[in-house]
Amino acid sequence: MYDIFTRTHFSSGHHLRNYPGNCERPHGHNWQVEVTVRATELDELGMGIDFKNLKKAVNVIMEELDHHDLNELPAFQTKNPSSENIAIYIFDRLKDSLTSERYRPYSVTVCETENCCVTYREE
């Protein structure tokens, strides 16, 4: 079993609807993201997944989120763009784009600050 990951980032604004505090007001973060793919075997080149392909799939999603008001995106019209919901959003998008018998998305970690992170994985 191989866990293969890449780290990236995006900057965006958001607010948490009905939050009883400062986060209800518009504010921004420089989000850090770590995406892990789990591979059960290696290909003929000795790779679980080519980093180039992993980064390409992740970057498509980062471009959608970068420098946007997350509350205005269709995915967050009816639910808050919390770190938890952003992690699920990224994970679900990766399930659509990273399909192989050898590997699958395993986890997504989203950090809104250096010390405040959430990891989502399916059981």
Phi and psi restraints in degrees (range 20) as a CNS / XPLOR table:
assign (resid 1 and name C) (resid 2 and name N)
       (resid 2 and name CA) (resid 2 and name C) 1.0 -126.8 20.0 2
assign (resid 2 and name N) (resid 2 and name CA)
       (resid 2 and name C) (resid 3 and name N) 1.0 130.8 20.0 2
assign (resid 2 and name C) (resid 3 and name N)
       (resid 3 and name CA) (resid 3 and name C) 1.0 -105.1 20.0 2
assign (resid 3 and name N) (resid 3 and name CA)
       (resid 3 and name C) (resid 4 and name N) 1.0 117.9 20.0 2
assign (resid 3 and name C) (resid 4 and name N)
       (resid 4 and name CA) (resid 4 and name C) 1.0 -116.7 20.0 2
assign (resid 4 and name N) (resid 4 and name CA)
       (resid 4 and name C) (resid 5 and name N) 1.0 127.4 20.0 2
assign (resid 4 and name C) (resid 5 and name N)
       (resid 5 and name CA) (resid 5 and name C) 1.0 -135.5 20.0 2
assign (resid 5 and name N) (resid 5 and name CA)
       (resid 5 and name C) (resid 6 and name N) 1.0 159.3 20.0 2
assign (resid 5 and name C) (resid 6 and name N)
       (resid 6 and name CA) (resid 6 and name C) 1.0 -134.3 20.0 2
assign (resid 6 and name N) (resid 6 and name CA)
       (resid 6 and name C) (resid 7 and name N) 1.0 151.2 20.0 2
assign (resid 6 and name C) (resid 7 and name N)
       (resid 7 and name CA) (resid 7 and name C) 1.0 -117.0 20.0 2
assign (resid 7 and name N) (resid 7 and name CA)
       (resid 7 and name C) (resid 8 and name N) 1.0 144.7 20.0 2
assign (resid 7 and name C) (resid 8 and name N)
       (resid 8 and name CA) (resid 8 and name C) 1.0 -153.5 20.0 2
assign (resid 8 and name N) (resid 8 and name CA)
       (resid 8 and name C) (resid 9 and name N) 1.0 -170.8 20.0 2
assign (resid 8 and name C) (resid 9 and name N)
       (resid 9 and name CA) (resid 9 and name C) 1.0 -156.2 20.0 2
assign (resid 9 and name N) (resid 9 and name CA)
       (resid 9 and name C) (resid 10 and name N) 1.0 163.1 20.0 2
assign (resid 9 and name C) (resid 10 and name N)
       (resid 10 and name CA) (resid 10 and name C) 1.0 -152.7 20.0 2
assign (resid 10 and name N) (resid 10 and name CA)
       (resid 10 and name C) (resid 11 and name N) 1.0 158.1 20.0 2
assign (resid 10 and name C) (resid 11 and name N)
       (resid 11 and name CA) (resid 11 and name C) 1.0 -116.7 20.0 2
assign (resid 11 and name N) (resid 11 and name CA)
       (resid 11 and name C) (resid 12 and name N) 1.0 134.8 20.0 2
assign (resid 11 and name C) (resid 12 and name N)
       (resid 12 and name CA) (resid 12 and name C) 1.0 -161.2 20.0 2
assign (resid 12 and name N) (resid 12 and name CA)
       (resid 12 and name C) (resid 13 and name N) 1.0 166.6 20.0 2
assign (resid 12 and name C) (resid 13 and name N)
       (resid 13 and name CA) (resid 13 and name C) 1.0 -108.1 20.0 2
assign (resid 13 and name N) (resid 13 and name CA)
       (resid 13 and name C) (resid 14 and name N) 1.0 160.4 20.0 2
assign (resid 13 and name C) (resid 14 and name N)
       (resid 14 and name CA) (resid 14 and name C) 1.0 -168.0 20.0 2
assign (resid 14 and name N) (resid 14 and name CA)
       (resid 14 and name C) (resid 15 and name N) 1.0 173.7 20.0 2
assign (resid 14 and name C) (resid 15 and name N)
       (resid 15 and name CA) (resid 15 and name C) 1.0 -148.8 20.0 2
assign (resid 15 and name N) (resid 15 and name CA)
       (resid 15 and name C) (resid 16 and name N) 1.0 155.2 20.0 2
assign (resid 15 and name C) (resid 16 and name N)
       (resid 16 and name CA) (resid 16 and name C) 1.0 -103.8 20.0 2
assign (resid 16 and name N) (resid 16 and name CA)
       (resid 16 and name C) (resid 17 and name N) 1.0 108.7 20.0 2
assign (resid 16 and name C) (resid 17 and name N)
       (resid 17 and name CA) (resid 17 and name C) 1.0 -58.7 20.0 2
assign (resid 17 and name N) (resid 17 and name CA)
       (resid 17 and name C) (resid 18 and name N) 1.0 135.7 20.0 2
assign (resid 17 and name C) (resid 18 and name N)
       (resid 18 and name CA) (resid 18 and name C) 1.0 63.9 20.0 2
assign (resid 18 and name N) (resid 18 and name CA)
       (resid 18 and name C) (resid 19 and name N) 1.0 16.6 20.0 2
assign (resid 18 and name C) (resid 19 and name N)
       (resid 19 and name CA) (resid 19 and name C) 1.0 -75.6 20.0 2
assign (resid 19 and name N) (resid 19 and name CA)
       (resid 19 and name C) (resid 20 and name N) 1.0 133.8 20.0 2
assign (resid 19 and name C) (resid 20 and name N)
       (resid 20 and name CA) (resid 20 and name C) 1.0 -85.1 20.0 2
assign (resid 20 and name N) (resid 20 and name CA)
       (resid 20 and name C) (resid 21 and name N) 1.0 63.3 20.0 2
assign (resid 20 and name C) (resid 21 and name N)
       (resid 21 and name CA) (resid 21 and name C) 1.0 173.9 20.0 2
assign (resid 21 and name N) (resid 21 and name CA)
       (resid 21 and name C) (resid 22 and name N) 1.0 -165.3 20.0 2
assign (resid 21 and name C) (resid 22 and name N)
       (resid 22 and name CA) (resid 22 and name C) 1.0 -59.2 20.0 2
assign (resid 22 and name N) (resid 22 and name CA)
       (resid 22 and name C) (resid 23 and name N) 1.0 -30.5 20.0 2
assign (resid 22 and name C) (resid 23 and name N)
       (resid 23 and name CA) (resid 23 and name C) 1.0 -69.6 20.0 2
assign (resid 23 and name N) (resid 23 and name CA)
       (resid 23 and name C) (resid 24 and name N) 1.0 -7.1 20.0 2
assign (resid 23 and name C) (resid 24 and name N)
       (resid 24 and name CA) (resid 24 and name C) 1.0 -73.5 20.0 2
assign (resid 24 and name N) (resid 24 and name CA)
       (resid 24 and name C) (resid 25 and name N) 1.0 -22.7 20.0 2
assign (resid 24 and name C) (resid 25 and name N)
       (resid 25 and name CA) (resid 25 and name C) 1.0 -85.3 20.0 2
assign (resid 25 and name N) (resid 25 and name CA)
       (resid 25 and name C) (resid 26 and name N) 1.0 149.9 20.0 2
assign (resid 25 and name C) (resid 26 and name N)
       (resid 26 and name CA) (resid 26 and name C) 1.0 -58.9 20.0 2
assign (resid 26 and name N) (resid 26 and name CA)
       (resid 26 and name C) (resid 27 and name N) 1.0 134.6 20.0 2
assign (resid 26 and name C) (resid 27 and name N)
       (resid 27 and name CA) (resid 27 and name C) 1.0 -157.2 20.0 2
assign (resid 27 and name N) (resid 27 and name CA)
       (resid 27 and name C) (resid 28 and name N) 1.0 172.4 20.0 2
assign (resid 27 and name C) (resid 28 and name N)
       (resid 28 and name CA) (resid 28 and name C) 1.0 -129.5 20.0 2
assign (resid 28 and name N) (resid 28 and name CA)
       (resid 28 and name C) (resid 29 and name N) 1.0 165.8 20.0 2
assign (resid 28 and name C) (resid 29 and name N)
       (resid 29 and name CA) (resid 29 and name C) 1.0 -141.3 20.0 2
assign (resid 29 and name N) (resid 29 and name CA)
       (resid 29 and name C) (resid 30 and name N) 1.0 154.4 20.0 2
assign (resid 29 and name C) (resid 30 and name N)
       (resid 30 and name CA) (resid 30 and name C) 1.0 -101.5 20.0 2
assign (resid 30 and name N) (resid 30 and name CA)
       (resid 30 and name C) (resid 31 and name N) 1.0 89.2 20.0 2
assign (resid 30 and name C) (resid 31 and name N)
       (resid 31 and name CA) (resid 31 and name C) 1.0 -71.1 20.0 2
assign (resid 31 and name N) (resid 31 and name CA)
       (resid 31 and name C) (resid 32 and name N) 1.0 138.1 20.0 2
assign (resid 31 and name C) (resid 32 and name N)
       (resid 32 and name CA) (resid 32 and name C) 1.0 -106.6 20.0 2
assign (resid 32 and name N) (resid 32 and name CA)
       (resid 32 and name C) (resid 33 and name N) 1.0 138.4 20.0 2
assign (resid 32 and name C) (resid 33 and name N)
       (resid 33 and name CA) (resid 33 and name C) 1.0 -131.3 20.0 2
assign (resid 33 and name N) (resid 33 and name CA)
       (resid 33 and name C) (resid 34 and name N) 1.0 135.5 20.0 2
assign (resid 33 and name C) (resid 34 and name N)
       (resid 34 and name CA) (resid 34 and name C) 1.0 -125.0 20.0 2
assign (resid 34 and name N) (resid 34 and name CA)
       (resid 34 and name C) (resid 35 and name N) 1.0 125.0 20.0 2
assign (resid 34 and name C) (resid 35 and name N)
       (resid 35 and name CA) (resid 35 and name C) 1.0 -113.1 20.0 2
assign (resid 35 and name N) (resid 35 and name CA)
       (resid 35 and name C) (resid 36 and name N) 1.0 127.7 20.0 2
assign (resid 35 and name C) (resid 36 and name N)
       (resid 36 and name CA) (resid 36 and name C) 1.0 -116.1 20.0 2
assign (resid 36 and name N) (resid 36 and name CA)
       (resid 36 and name C) (resid 37 and name N) 1.0 131.6 20.0 2
assign (resid 36 and name C) (resid 37 and name N)
       (resid 37 and name CA) (resid 37 and name C) 1.0 -111.1 20.0 2
assign (resid 37 and name N) (resid 37 and name CA)
       (resid 37 and name C) (resid 38 and name N) 1.0 136.7 20.0 2
assign (resid 37 and name C) (resid 38 and name N)
       (resid 38 and name CA) (resid 38 and name C) 1.0 -104.3 20.0 2
assign (resid 38 and name N) (resid 38 and name CA)
       (resid 38 and name C) (resid 39 and name N) 1.0 124.9 20.0 2
assign (resid 38 and name C) (resid 39 and name N)
       (resid 39 and name CA) (resid 39 and name C) 1.0 -110.8 20.0 2
assign (resid 39 and name N) (resid 39 and name CA)
       (resid 39 and name C) (resid 40 and name N) 1.0 137.1 20.0 2
assign (resid 39 and name C) (resid 40 and name N)
       (resid 40 and name CA) (resid 40 and name C) 1.0 -91.6 20.0 2
assign (resid 40 and name N) (resid 40 and name CA)
       (resid 40 and name C) (resid 41 and name N) 1.0 -20.2 20.0 2
assign (resid 40 and name C) (resid 41 and name N)
       (resid 41 and name CA) (resid 41 and name C) 1.0 -155.0 20.0 2
assign (resid 41 and name N) (resid 41 and name CA)
       (resid 41 and name C) (resid 42 and name N) 1.0 168.2 20.0 2
assign (resid 41 and name C) (resid 42 and name N)
       (resid 42 and name CA) (resid 42 and name C) 1.0 -100.5 20.0 2
assign (resid 42 and name N) (resid 42 and name CA)
       (resid 42 and name C) (resid 43 and name N) 1.0 154.7 20.0 2
assign (resid 42 and name C) (resid 43 and name N)
       (resid 43 and name CA) (resid 43 and name C) 1.0 -82.7 20.0 2
assign (resid 43 and name N) (resid 43 and name CA)
       (resid 43 and name C) (resid 44 and name N) 1.0 -174.5 20.0 2
assign (resid 43 and name C) (resid 44 and name N)
       (resid 44 and name CA) (resid 44 and name C) 1.0 -65.6 20.0 2
assign (resid 44 and name N) (resid 44 and name CA)
       (resid 44 and name C) (resid 45 and name N) 1.0 -16.4 20.0 2
assign (resid 44 and name C) (resid 45 and name N)
       (resid 45 and name CA) (resid 45 and name C) 1.0 -93.3 20.0 2
assign (resid 45 and name N) (resid 45 and name CA)
       (resid 45 and name C) (resid 46 and name N) 1.0 -1.7 20.0 2
assign (resid 45 and name C) (resid 46 and name N)
       (resid 46 and name CA) (resid 46 and name C) 1.0 85.7 20.0 2
assign (resid 46 and name N) (resid 46 and name CA)
       (resid 46 and name C) (resid 47 and name N) 1.0 23.6 20.0 2
assign (resid 46 and name C) (resid 47 and name N)
       (resid 47 and name CA) (resid 47 and name C) 1.0 -119.4 20.0 2
assign (resid 47 and name N) (resid 47 and name CA)
       (resid 47 and name C) (resid 48 and name N) 1.0 143.3 20.0 2
assign (resid 47 and name C) (resid 48 and name N)
       (resid 48 and name CA) (resid 48 and name C) 1.0 -74.4 20.0 2
assign (resid 48 and name N) (resid 48 and name CA)
       (resid 48 and name C) (resid 49 and name N) 1.0 -44.0 20.0 2
assign (resid 48 and name C) (resid 49 and name N)
       (resid 49 and name CA) (resid 49 and name C) 1.0 -153.0 20.0 2
assign (resid 49 and name N) (resid 49 and name CA)
       (resid 49 and name C) (resid 50 and name N) 1.0 141.4 20.0 2
assign (resid 49 and name C) (resid 50 and name N)
       (resid 50 and name CA) (resid 50 and name C) 1.0 -68.6 20.0 2
assign (resid 50 and name N) (resid 50 and name CA)
       (resid 50 and name C) (resid 51 and name N) 1.0 125.5 20.0 2
assign (resid 50 and name C) (resid 51 and name N)
       (resid 51 and name CA) (resid 51 and name C) 1.0 -53.9 20.0 2
assign (resid 51 and name N) (resid 51 and name CA)
       (resid 51 and name C) (resid 52 and name N) 1.0 -34.4 20.0 2
assign (resid 51 and name C) (resid 52 and name N)
       (resid 52 and name CA) (resid 52 and name C) 1.0 -58.5 20.0 2
assign (resid 52 and name N) (resid 52 and name CA)
       (resid 52 and name C) (resid 53 and name N) 1.0 -44.4 20.0 2
assign (resid 52 and name C) (resid 53 and name N)
       (resid 53 and name CA) (resid 53 and name C) 1.0 -70.9 20.0 2
assign (resid 53 and name N) (resid 53 and name CA)
       (resid 53 and name C) (resid 54 and name N) 1.0 -38.2 20.0 2
assign (resid 53 and name C) (resid 54 and name N)
       (resid 54 and name CA) (resid 54 and name C) 1.0 -63.4 20.0 2
assign (resid 54 and name N) (resid 54 and name CA)
       (resid 54 and name C) (resid 55 and name N) 1.0 -48.9 20.0 2
assign (resid 54 and name C) (resid 55 and name N)
       (resid 55 and name CA) (resid 55 and name C) 1.0 -64.5 20.0 2
assign (resid 55 and name N) (resid 55 and name CA)
       (resid 55 and name C) (resid 56 and name N) 1.0 -36.3 20.0 2
assign (resid 55 and name C) (resid 56 and name N)
       (resid 56 and name CA) (resid 56 and name C) 1.0 -62.2 20.0 2
assign (resid 56 and name N) (resid 56 and name CA)
       (resid 56 and name C) (resid 57 and name N) 1.0 -46.2 20.0 2
assign (resid 56 and name C) (resid 57 and name N)
       (resid 57 and name CA) (resid 57 and name C) 1.0 -62.9 20.0 2
assign (resid 57 and name N) (resid 57 and name CA)
       (resid 57 and name C) (resid 58 and name N) 1.0 -41.8 20.0 2
assign (resid 57 and name C) (resid 58 and name N)
       (resid 58 and name CA) (resid 58 and name C) 1.0 -68.3 20.0 2
assign (resid 58 and name N) (resid 58 and name CA)
       (resid 58 and name C) (resid 59 and name N) 1.0 -41.9 20.0 2
assign (resid 58 and name C) (resid 59 and name N)
       (resid 59 and name CA) (resid 59 and name C) 1.0 -64.5 20.0 2
assign (resid 59 and name N) (resid 59 and name CA)
       (resid 59 and name C) (resid 60 and name N) 1.0 -31.6 20.0 2
assign (resid 59 and name C) (resid 60 and name N)
       (resid 60 and name CA) (resid 60 and name C) 1.0 -58.6 20.0 2
assign (resid 60 and name N) (resid 60 and name CA)
       (resid 60 and name C) (resid 61 and name N) 1.0 -43.4 20.0 2
assign (resid 60 and name C) (resid 61 and name N)
       (resid 61 and name CA) (resid 61 and name C) 1.0 -71.2 20.0 2
assign (resid 61 and name N) (resid 61 and name CA)
       (resid 61 and name C) (resid 62 and name N) 1.0 -40.8 20.0 2
assign (resid 61 and name C) (resid 62 and name N)
       (resid 62 and name CA) (resid 62 and name C) 1.0 -61.2 20.0 2
assign (resid 62 and name N) (resid 62 and name CA)
       (resid 62 and name C) (resid 63 and name N) 1.0 -38.1 20.0 2
assign (resid 62 and name C) (resid 63 and name N)
       (resid 63 and name CA) (resid 63 and name C) 1.0 -63.6 20.0 2
assign (resid 63 and name N) (resid 63 and name CA)
       (resid 63 and name C) (resid 64 and name N) 1.0 -33.0 20.0 2
assign (resid 63 and name C) (resid 64 and name N)
       (resid 64 and name CA) (resid 64 and name C) 1.0 -69.1 20.0 2
assign (resid 64 and name N) (resid 64 and name CA)
       (resid 64 and name C) (resid 65 and name N) 1.0 -30.8 20.0 2
assign (resid 64 and name C) (resid 65 and name N)
       (resid 65 and name CA) (resid 65 and name C) 1.0 -94.1 20.0 2
assign (resid 65 and name N) (resid 65 and name CA)
       (resid 65 and name C) (resid 66 and name N) 1.0 -29.3 20.0 2
assign (resid 65 and name C) (resid 66 and name N)
       (resid 66 and name CA) (resid 66 and name C) 1.0 -65.3 20.0 2
assign (resid 66 and name N) (resid 66 and name CA)
       (resid 66 and name C) (resid 67 and name N) 1.0 130.8 20.0 2
assign (resid 66 and name C) (resid 67 and name N)
       (resid 67 and name CA) (resid 67 and name C) 1.0 56.7 20.0 2
assign (resid 67 and name N) (resid 67 and name CA)
       (resid 67 and name C) (resid 68 and name N) 1.0 41.9 20.0 2
assign (resid 67 and name C) (resid 68 and name N)
       (resid 68 and name CA) (resid 68 and name C) 1.0 -125.9 20.0 2
assign (resid 68 and name N) (resid 68 and name CA)
       (resid 68 and name C) (resid 69 and name N) 1.0 158.4 20.0 2
assign (resid 68 and name C) (resid 69 and name N)
       (resid 69 and name CA) (resid 69 and name C) 1.0 -83.5 20.0 2
assign (resid 69 and name N) (resid 69 and name CA)
       (resid 69 and name C) (resid 70 and name N) 1.0 107.8 20.0 2
assign (resid 69 and name C) (resid 70 and name N)
       (resid 70 and name CA) (resid 70 and name C) 1.0 -59.0 20.0 2
assign (resid 70 and name N) (resid 70 and name CA)
       (resid 70 and name C) (resid 71 and name N) 1.0 -30.7 20.0 2
assign (resid 70 and name C) (resid 71 and name N)
       (resid 71 and name CA) (resid 71 and name C) 1.0 -63.2 20.0 2
assign (resid 71 and name N) (resid 71 and name CA)
       (resid 71 and name C) (resid 72 and name N) 1.0 -21.9 20.0 2
assign (resid 71 and name C) (resid 72 and name N)
       (resid 72 and name CA) (resid 72 and name C) 1.0 -87.3 20.0 2
assign (resid 72 and name N) (resid 72 and name CA)
       (resid 72 and name C) (resid 73 and name N) 1.0 -10.5 20.0 2
assign (resid 72 and name C) (resid 73 and name N)
       (resid 73 and name CA) (resid 73 and name C) 1.0 -76.9 20.0 2
assign (resid 73 and name N) (resid 73 and name CA)
       (resid 73 and name C) (resid 74 and name N) 1.0 144.7 20.0 2
assign (resid 73 and name C) (resid 74 and name N)
       (resid 74 and name CA) (resid 74 and name C) 1.0 -53.0 20.0 2
assign (resid 74 and name N) (resid 74 and name CA)
       (resid 74 and name C) (resid 75 and name N) 1.0 -36.2 20.0 2
assign (resid 74 and name C) (resid 75 and name N)
       (resid 75 and name CA) (resid 75 and name C) 1.0 -65.1 20.0 2
assign (resid 75 and name N) (resid 75 and name CA)
       (resid 75 and name C) (resid 76 and name N) 1.0 -21.6 20.0 2
assign (resid 75 and name C) (resid 76 and name N)
       (resid 76 and name CA) (resid 76 and name C) 1.0 -118.8 20.0 2
assign (resid 76 and name N) (resid 76 and name CA)
       (resid 76 and name C) (resid 77 and name N) 1.0 24.5 20.0 2
assign (resid 76 and name C) (resid 77 and name N)
       (resid 77 and name CA) (resid 77 and name C) 1.0 -72.2 20.0 2
assign (resid 77 and name N) (resid 77 and name CA)
       (resid 77 and name C) (resid 78 and name N) 1.0 -34.0 20.0 2
assign (resid 77 and name C) (resid 78 and name N)
       (resid 78 and name CA) (resid 78 and name C) 1.0 -114.0 20.0 2
assign (resid 78 and name N) (resid 78 and name CA)
       (resid 78 and name C) (resid 79 and name N) 1.0 -4.4 20.0 2
assign (resid 78 and name C) (resid 79 and name N)
       (resid 79 and name CA) (resid 79 and name C) 1.0 -137.4 20.0 2
assign (resid 79 and name N) (resid 79 and name CA)
       (resid 79 and name C) (resid 80 and name N) 1.0 152.2 20.0 2
assign (resid 79 and name C) (resid 80 and name N)
       (resid 80 and name CA) (resid 80 and name C) 1.0 -66.8 20.0 2
assign (resid 80 and name N) (resid 80 and name CA)
       (resid 80 and name C) (resid 81 and name N) 1.0 141.1 20.0 2
assign (resid 80 and name C) (resid 81 and name N)
       (resid 81 and name CA) (resid 81 and name C) 1.0 -80.9 20.0 2
assign (resid 81 and name N) (resid 81 and name CA)
       (resid 81 and name C) (resid 82 and name N) 1.0 61.5 20.0 2
assign (resid 81 and name C) (resid 82 and name N)
       (resid 82 and name CA) (resid 82 and name C) 1.0 -76.1 20.0 2
assign (resid 82 and name N) (resid 82 and name CA)
       (resid 82 and name C) (resid 83 and name N) 1.0 165.6 20.0 2
assign (resid 82 and name C) (resid 83 and name N)
       (resid 83 and name CA) (resid 83 and name C) 1.0 -56.3 20.0 2
assign (resid 83 and name N) (resid 83 and name CA)
       (resid 83 and name C) (resid 84 and name N) 1.0 -40.4 20.0 2
assign (resid 83 and name C) (resid 84 and name N)
       (resid 84 and name CA) (resid 84 and name C) 1.0 -62.0 20.0 2
assign (resid 84 and name N) (resid 84 and name CA)
       (resid 84 and name C) (resid 85 and name N) 1.0 -47.2 20.0 2
assign (resid 84 and name C) (resid 85 and name N)
       (resid 85 and name CA) (resid 85 and name C) 1.0 -70.2 20.0 2
assign (resid 85 and name N) (resid 85 and name CA)
       (resid 85 and name C) (resid 86 and name N) 1.0 -31.6 20.0 2
assign (resid 85 and name C) (resid 86 and name N)
       (resid 86 and name CA) (resid 86 and name C) 1.0 -66.2 20.0 2
assign (resid 86 and name N) (resid 86 and name CA)
       (resid 86 and name C) (resid 87 and name N) 1.0 -42.3 20.0 2
assign (resid 86 and name C) (resid 87 and name N)
       (resid 87 and name CA) (resid 87 and name C) 1.0 -61.4 20.0 2
assign (resid 87 and name N) (resid 87 and name CA)
       (resid 87 and name C) (resid 88 and name N) 1.0 -43.8 20.0 2
assign (resid 87 and name C) (resid 88 and name N)
       (resid 88 and name CA) (resid 88 and name C) 1.0 -64.0 20.0 2
assign (resid 88 and name N) (resid 88 and name CA)
       (resid 88 and name C) (resid 89 and name N) 1.0 -41.5 20.0 2
assign (resid 88 and name C) (resid 89 and name N)
       (resid 89 and name CA) (resid 89 and name C) 1.0 -58.6 20.0 2
assign (resid 89 and name N) (resid 89 and name CA)
       (resid 89 and name C) (resid 90 and name N) 1.0 -49.0 20.0 2
assign (resid 89 and name C) (resid 90 and name N)
       (resid 90 and name CA) (resid 90 and name C) 1.0 -62.6 20.0 2
assign (resid 90 and name N) (resid 90 and name CA)
       (resid 90 and name C) (resid 91 and name N) 1.0 -45.0 20.0 2
assign (resid 90 and name C) (resid 91 and name N)
       (resid 91 and name CA) (resid 91 and name C) 1.0 -58.6 20.0 2
assign (resid 91 and name N) (resid 91 and name CA)
       (resid 91 and name C) (resid 92 and name N) 1.0 -49.0 20.0 2
assign (resid 91 and name C) (resid 92 and name N)
       (resid 92 and name CA) (resid 92 and name C) 1.0 -63.1 20.0 2
assign (resid 92 and name N) (resid 92 and name CA)
       (resid 92 and name C) (resid 93 and name N) 1.0 -38.5 20.0 2
assign (resid 92 and name C) (resid 93 and name N)
       (resid 93 and name CA) (resid 93 and name C) 1.0 -64.7 20.0 2
assign (resid 93 and name N) (resid 93 and name CA)
       (resid 93 and name C) (resid 94 and name N) 1.0 -38.5 20.0 2
assign (resid 93 and name C) (resid 94 and name N)
       (resid 94 and name CA) (resid 94 and name C) 1.0 -68.0 20.0 2
assign (resid 94 and name N) (resid 94 and name CA)
       (resid 94 and name C) (resid 95 and name N) 1.0 -34.3 20.0 2
assign (resid 94 and name C) (resid 95 and name N)
       (resid 95 and name CA) (resid 95 and name C) 1.0 -59.6 20.0 2
assign (resid 95 and name N) (resid 95 and name CA)
       (resid 95 and name C) (resid 96 and name N) 1.0 -32.5 20.0 2
assign (resid 95 and name C) (resid 96 and name N)
       (resid 96 and name CA) (resid 96 and name C) 1.0 -74.3 20.0 2
assign (resid 96 and name N) (resid 96 and name CA)
       (resid 96 and name C) (resid 97 and name N) 1.0 -31.0 20.0 2
assign (resid 96 and name C) (resid 97 and name N)
       (resid 97 and name CA) (resid 97 and name C) 1.0 -104.3 20.0 2
assign (resid 97 and name N) (resid 97 and name CA)
       (resid 97 and name C) (resid 98 and name N) 1.0 -21.1 20.0 2
assign (resid 97 and name C) (resid 98 and name N)
       (resid 98 and name CA) (resid 98 and name C) 1.0 -110.2 20.0 2
assign (resid 98 and name N) (resid 98 and name CA)
       (resid 98 and name C) (resid 99 and name N) 1.0 86.6 20.0 2
assign (resid 98 and name C) (resid 99 and name N)
       (resid 99 and name CA) (resid 99 and name C) 1.0 -118.7 20.0 2
assign (resid 99 and name N) (resid 99 and name CA)
       (resid 99 and name C) (resid 100 and name N) 1.0 124.3 20.0 2
assign (resid 99 and name C) (resid 100 and name N)
       (resid 100 and name CA) (resid 100 and name C) 1.0 -160.5 20.0 2
assign (resid 100 and name N) (resid 100 and name CA)
       (resid 100 and name C) (resid 101 and name N) 1.0 155.2 20.0 2
assign (resid 100 and name C) (resid 101 and name N)
       (resid 101 and name CA) (resid 101 and name C) 1.0 -74.9 20.0 2
assign (resid 101 and name N) (resid 101 and name CA)
       (resid 101 and name C) (resid 102 and name N) 1.0 -21.2 20.0 2
assign (resid 101 and name C) (resid 102 and name N)
       (resid 102 and name CA) (resid 102 and name C) 1.0 -87.4 20.0 2
assign (resid 102 and name N) (resid 102 and name CA)
       (resid 102 and name C) (resid 103 and name N) 1.0 -29.1 20.0 2
assign (resid 102 and name C) (resid 103 and name N)
       (resid 103 and name CA) (resid 103 and name C) 1.0 -144.9 20.0 2
assign (resid 103 and name N) (resid 103 and name CA)
       (resid 103 and name C) (resid 104 and name N) 1.0 162.5 20.0 2
assign (resid 103 and name C) (resid 104 and name N)
       (resid 104 and name CA) (resid 104 and name C) 1.0 -155.3 20.0 2
assign (resid 104 and name N) (resid 104 and name CA)
       (resid 104 and name C) (resid 105 and name N) 1.0 157.1 20.0 2
assign (resid 104 and name C) (resid 105 and name N)
       (resid 105 and name CA) (resid 105 and name C) 1.0 -59.3 20.0 2
assign (resid 105 and name N) (resid 105 and name CA)
       (resid 105 and name C) (resid 106 and name N) 1.0 135.5 20.0 2
assign (resid 105 and name C) (resid 106 and name N)
       (resid 106 and name CA) (resid 106 and name C) 1.0 -109.5 20.0 2
assign (resid 106 and name N) (resid 106 and name CA)
       (resid 106 and name C) (resid 107 and name N) 1.0 -46.3 20.0 2
assign (resid 106 and name C) (resid 107 and name N)
       (resid 107 and name CA) (resid 107 and name C) 1.0 -156.0 20.0 2
assign (resid 107 and name N) (resid 107 and name CA)
       (resid 107 and name C) (resid 108 and name N) 1.0 157.2 20.0 2
assign (resid 107 and name C) (resid 108 and name N)
       (resid 108 and name CA) (resid 108 and name C) 1.0 -132.3 20.0 2
assign (resid 108 and name N) (resid 108 and name CA)
       (resid 108 and name C) (resid 109 and name N) 1.0 126.9 20.0 2
assign (resid 108 and name C) (resid 109 and name N)
       (resid 109 and name CA) (resid 109 and name C) 1.0 -111.0 20.0 2
assign (resid 109 and name N) (resid 109 and name CA)
       (resid 109 and name C) (resid 110 and name N) 1.0 130.7 20.0 2
assign (resid 109 and name C) (resid 110 and name N)
       (resid 110 and name CA) (resid 110 and name C) 1.0 -122.9 20.0 2
assign (resid 110 and name N) (resid 110 and name CA)
       (resid 110 and name C) (resid 111 and name N) 1.0 128.0 20.0 2
assign (resid 110 and name C) (resid 111 and name N)
       (resid 111 and name CA) (resid 111 and name C) 1.0 -117.5 20.0 2
assign (resid 111 and name N) (resid 111 and name CA)
       (resid 111 and name C) (resid 112 and name N) 1.0 124.6 20.0 2
assign (resid 111 and name C) (resid 112 and name N)
       (resid 112 and name CA) (resid 112 and name C) 1.0 -89.1 20.0 2
assign (resid 112 and name N) (resid 112 and name CA)
       (resid 112 and name C) (resid 113 and name N) 1.0 -22.1 20.0 2
assign (resid 112 and name C) (resid 113 and name N)
       (resid 113 and name CA) (resid 113 and name C) 1.0 -139.3 20.0 2
assign (resid 113 and name N) (resid 113 and name CA)
       (resid 113 and name C) (resid 114 and name N) 1.0 176.0 20.0 2
assign (resid 113 and name C) (resid 114 and name N)
       (resid 114 and name CA) (resid 114 and name C) 1.0 -60.1 20.0 2
assign (resid 114 and name N) (resid 114 and name CA)
       (resid 114 and name C) (resid 115 and name N) 1.0 -31.3 20.0 2
assign (resid 114 and name C) (resid 115 and name N)
       (resid 115 and name CA) (resid 115 and name C) 1.0 -111.2 20.0 2
assign (resid 115 and name N) (resid 115 and name CA)
       (resid 115 and name C) (resid 116 and name N) 1.0 5.7 20.0 2
assign (resid 115 and name C) (resid 116 and name N)
       (resid 116 and name CA) (resid 116 and name C) 1.0 -127.7 20.0 2
assign (resid 116 and name N) (resid 116 and name CA)
       (resid 116 and name C) (resid 117 and name N) 1.0 100.3 20.0 2
assign (resid 116 and name C) (resid 117 and name N)
       (resid 117 and name CA) (resid 117 and name C) 1.0 -133.0 20.0 2
assign (resid 117 and name N) (resid 117 and name CA)
       (resid 117 and name C) (resid 118 and name N) 1.0 158.7 20.0 2
assign (resid 117 and name C) (resid 118 and name N)
       (resid 118 and name CA) (resid 118 and name C) 1.0 -136.3 20.0 2
assign (resid 118 and name N) (resid 118 and name CA)
       (resid 118 and name C) (resid 119 and name N) 1.0 142.0 20.0 2
assign (resid 118 and name C) (resid 119 and name N)
       (resid 119 and name CA) (resid 119 and name C) 1.0 -118.0 20.0 2
assign (resid 119 and name N) (resid 119 and name CA)
       (resid 119 and name C) (resid 120 and name N) 1.0 131.6 20.0 2
assign (resid 119 and name C) (resid 120 and name N)
       (resid 120 and name CA) (resid 120 and name C) 1.0 -114.3 20.0 2
assign (resid 120 and name N) (resid 120 and name CA)
       (resid 120 and name C) (resid 121 and name N) 1.0 135.1 20.0 2
assign (resid 120 and name C) (resid 121 and name N)
       (resid 121 and name CA) (resid 121 and name C) 1.0 -148.2 20.0 2
assign (resid 121 and name N) (resid 121 and name CA)
       (resid 121 and name C) (resid 122 and name N) 1.0 149.5 20.0 2
assign (resid 121 and name C) (resid 122 and name N)
       (resid 122 and name CA) (resid 122 and name C) 1.0 -86.2 20.0 2
assign (resid 122 and name N) (resid 122 and name CA)
       (resid 122 and name C) (resid 123 and name N) 1.0 144.0 20.0 2
